[in-house]
Amino acid sequence: MALSQANSALWAHNASDYDENYGRLSPSQAELNRFMCDVGLEDFWNTFKAEGFDAMEDAAALTKEDLKLMGLGLGHVIRFQRAMEKWQATSSSGDSSRGVAAAGAALDEEKQAIAKQKLELQQKEEAIADERRSLQQEKEVIAEERLTLEKEKEDWAKTRP
């Protein structure tokens, strides 16, 4: 685990919500920090903080282009935006902690869907490998039959005057 990930994990879920780079986190900072950790983007916490984004409401306004300018890769951008949409949907009812939980649940659902797709892909690859082995066996049988026919042809040619 990278040092920044270890640090993020330590202070992100610490009851005191303390950041060794920024000191004690305000409640809004702690909420954004927990959100980022829950969706696997804890390595970008310092970037968000340095850019002045220290509350969920502020971070929700970030566009895809903004996030890319901040150094997030396309996969990170997509993950952030999906999780933020879930947070916004549940936080509009007034409970932002449910938004973070929903974002984490959405990430878990995505992970399960990816695992299922990976399993299906492995099964298809195995089926293809089985089909290749079967075709190779058929090819070998045909080659043996061809040799047999050529031998019979030679034998037949020898018996003809």
Disulfide bonds with the S-S distance in Angstrom:
none
